[in-house]
């Protein structure tokens, strides 16, 4: 049996050099999947250059702030999230964020490589 790899097990600088068979094993990787979120849940995504705060409003709408949005004068924006990429054209549309990948927003903004993902449930925010 081939061991399941996780992006954290690969060198951050060489992730793009791995072949497709290695990358497809990431399909079961840990991360925050869109279908795990409930309205009001917040995901903090730290990339190489920025930090993003993402709050789920509905399954296809998210309030996003920080990072590129702050840099371009947007306090926050409501938009969709396309999913995560390995740095190419293939996208995992069910994955909101996972370490080692790139997050793509519906406005076509793509983050730098994700270094950390923290999920904060709505209930935790209310306490």
C-alpha positions in Angstrom: 0.0 0.0 0.0 1.3 3.5 -0.9 1.4 5.8 2.2 -0.9 8.8 2.1 1.2 11.9 1.9 0.2 15.3 3.2 1.6 18.6 1.9 3.3 19.3 5.2 5.4 16.2 4.6 6.8 17.6 1.4 9.4 20.4 1.2 7.5 23.7 0.8 9.7 24.9 -2.0 9.5 21.8 -4.1 5.7 21.0 -4.0 5.3 22.0 -7.6 8.0 19.5 -8.7 6.0 16.4 -7.7 4.3 14.3 -10.3 0.6 14.0 -10.8 0.4 10.5 -9.2 1.9 12.0 -6.0 -0.5 15.0 -6.1 -3.6 12.9 -6.6 -2.9 11.2 -3.3 -3.6 14.5 -1.6 -7.3 14.1 -2.4 -7.9 12.7 1.1 -5.7 15.4 2.8 -6.5 17.2 5.9 -7.8 20.7 5.6 -11.1 22.7 5.9 -13.6 21.4 3.4 -16.5 23.7 2.4 -19.1 21.1 3.3 -17.8 20.9 6.9 -18.6 24.6 7.5 -21.8 26.1 8.9 -23.0 29.7 8.6 -21.1 31.9 11.0 -18.0 29.7 11.1 -14.7 31.5 10.6 -11.5 30.3 9.0 -8.2 32.1 9.4 -5.8 31.4 6.6 -2.2 32.5 6.9 -0.2 32.4 3.7 3.4 33.2 3.0 2.5 36.9 2.6 -0.8 37.6 4.3 -3.6 36.5 6.7 -7.2 36.2 5.5 -10.3 36.0 7.7 -13.1 34.1 6.0 -16.6 33.8 7.5 -19.1 31.5 5.9 -22.5 33.1 5.1 -23.9 30.3 3.0 -22.5 27.3 1.1 -21.4 29.5 -1.8 -20.9 33.0 -0.2 -18.1 34.1 2.2 -17.2 37.3 3.8 -13.5 37.8 3.3 -11.1 40.3 4.7 -7.4 40.8 5.0 -4.6 40.0 2.6 -5.2 41.2 -1.0 -8.6 42.7 0.0 -7.1 44.9 2.7 -4.2 45.9 0.4 -6.6 47.0 -2.3 -8.8 49.1 0.1 -11.6 46.7 0.7 -12.6 46.3 4.3 -14.3 43.0 3.5 -16.0 41.5 0.5 -18.7 39.0 0.0 -17.8 36.5 -2.7 -17.5 32.9 -3.6 -14.4 30.7 -3.2 -13.4 28.5 -6.1 -11.2 26.2 -4.0 -7.6 25.3 -3.7 -4.9 24.6 -6.3 -1.5 23.0 -6.2 -0.2 26.0 -8.2 -1.5 25.0 -11.6 -4.9 25.0 -13.4 -6.4 22.0 -11.5 -8.6 23.0 -8.6 -10.0 21.1 -5.7 -13.4 22.9 -5.5 -14.5 21.1 -2.3 -11.5 22.3 -0.3 -11.6 25.7 1.3 -8.0 25.7 2.6 -5.2 23.4 3.4 -1.5 23.9 4.3 0.8 23.8 1.2 -1.9 24.8 -1.3 -3.1 28.1 -2.8 -6.5 29.5 -2.2 -8.5 30.8 -5.2 -11.3 33.3 -4.7 -14.2 33.8 -7.2 -12.7 37.1 -8.2 -9.7 35.1 -9.5 -7.4 36.3 -6.8 -5.0 33.5 -5.8 -3.1 33.6 -2.5 0.5 32.7 -1.9 1.1 29.3 -0.4 -0.9 28.5 2.7 1.1 28.0 5.8 -1.6 27.7 8.4 -5.4 27.1 8.6 -7.5 27.6 11.8 -11.2 26.9 12.0 -13.2 28.8 14.6 -16.8 27.5 15.0 -19.6 30.1 15.4 -20.3 28.8 18.9 -16.7 29.6 20.0 -17.1 33.1 18.7 -20.3 33.6 20.6 -18.8 32.6 24.0 
